[in-house]
Every structure is written in C-alpha cells, then in structure tokens.
Amino acid sequence: MISLLPLIRNESMKIIKKKRFYVILLILLVLVPMFTYAQMRSAERNREKFSSDWRLELQQQITDNENSLSSSRIPEEWKTYRRIFIQQMQYYLDHDVNPNEPSGVTFTREFLDNSISLFIPLLIMAVASDIVSGERTTGTIKMLLTRPVKRWKVLMSKLIALLMFVSLIILSVFLVSYLISGIAFGYGGFNVPVFTGFQLSGDTVDMSAVHSVPQWEYLLMQCGLIWFVSVVVALLAFMVSVLFRSTAASIVVMMAALIAGTILTNMASAWTSAKYLFMVNLGLTNYLSGSPAPIAGMTLPFSLAVLGGWAAVSVIISFVIFTKRDILN
C-alpha cells in the first residue's frame, strides 16, 4: 500500500506545476504597490490639510460623522455604524493614540482587514477550486485511482497539500504587503499600541473591556483569524471541486458565493437568518477592531462556530462523495 507522504509530495508538485501560486504572487506584486501608493498620497494630503497633526484629522472625522447623523437621507443602519465609529475615535483621541499612524505594519494590518472577506478568499479559491475537478477534466484521476491506494488517502493527500498552500498564501500576503509598504512608510510600528475589546450593544460601545495591545500581537491574532477563514473557504472550494466535474463550474460557483456574501454583508441587516451563511461570517477581524456585525446578535464565538460547522460538513460531504462516486467511468 502507498503511504500518505509520497501522495502529499505528489499533490504539492501538481499545484506548483499549475503555476497558480506564482500567479497569486504576481497579483500581489502588482496590486500591493498600487494600494501603497494610494495610501501614501492620502497620507500626504492629510498632512498638508491638518499640518501633520493627526488629532485634528481625527477630530474632523468625528465632527463630519456627527453632522451626518442629522441627515434624513442617510439610512438608520449607516447612522448606527457612524455612532459606533464616533465613540471609538473619541476613545483613541482621549487616550492620545493615533489609530492610523503611518508605518508598514499599520498598512499591513489595514490591508489584511480589508482583504479577509473577498480578496484573500479569491486567492485561496484560485488554488482550491480545481484540485479535484481539474484532474477529472484531464483524466489523470483515473490513472491515480487504478493504483493500489485507498480513495480516502488520495483525497486526504490533496486536502493536506491544499492546507499547506493556504498557509503559504497567507504568509505571502503578509510578507509582500509589509515589505513593499515598508519602502514608503518604514518598517517600524510593531510596538505601536492598538485598542481592542470594544463591546457593541446596538449603537453604543461598552469601553469597560477595552485594552491596548502592541501591534505585533494584534497582527498575530488577526493572521490567526484570517488563516481560519482561509481554511474554511479552501474546504468549501474543495467540496465544490469534488461535486462538479468541470473546473469552470467549480470556480463560478465559489466566486458567485463569495461575491454574494459581500453584497449580503452590506444588505442583510434585516434578514436575521442570513447570519448562518458562511459568506456573512468571513469578516472575523472586524470583531477585533470593534466594527459592527452585519446582523445584530452576531459575535466572534458565533461566527467561529458557524464557519466551523460549514467546514466540517464540507469535509464530510467531500469524502463521502469521492469514495462512493463512480469516477472511473
């Protein structure tokens, strides 16, 4: 019988030969400099406008949001977001901490925050969506299954190789964003304090549990949540790849689900049942920063449980279907 390790090595080589991982690196090397340049120009304009005093900039943001609350044209859901934002920014101002102090670390933190719900899942999907369906399209899966190896081992080797590359993609996103943005903003900022622990109740913020952590510790928590989200997305894409024979169909299904999730996150505040959809729960890092949940009642443990449930079901379905289905014909 063939052991698992050679199969994992074989699957890793297949992923490398497809060159999808190199395409992901190329995308990062193209997009991150663009985002860095945009952030640098924005920081320069703010310095000119507020005479390099971040307190004036923060106070202006608070004032602008307070003024907007009196407008009847702004939906009540947006007003709730703005009330929470005002309280959080006032907390930073009272404690004399610049929440957006320019640095490579700060840029990386914000970039990861903005990427967790769509950009990073799309990168993961690029590797995961055809890991099984691609071999069925080319017929190579038939050659592999005629060898003296159990089907569950074949699928397990693919799954382990996929999780390895998921971890590598997350590490690449962090390193590329930090190394490139550091050229513009400097490589310091790991010890800058960041406040976390904001407890939201309606449109009020409970500050009793708020505490500061160094930015490197915040990044570790952030990357851990991003890795968890990426694993869940990878397992779901893995299941879709098992269910569909066509690579194109697998990619379209996962892309549609992720984009629909982005839309639902902004529109589903009144549809409480949507909180059980995996797409609505992808923004785990928002709980660290104290951003409002898309639907009232959602918490970090709830979102972790929902995502964990989707991941477990997708793994079960993948192995049951792959081991029972007639793939050779």
Beta strands, then each sheet from edge to edge (+ up, - down):
strand 1: 193-196
strand 2: 199-201
strand 3: 204-206
strand 4: 211-214
sheet 1: 1+ 4-
sheet 2: 2+ 3-
end
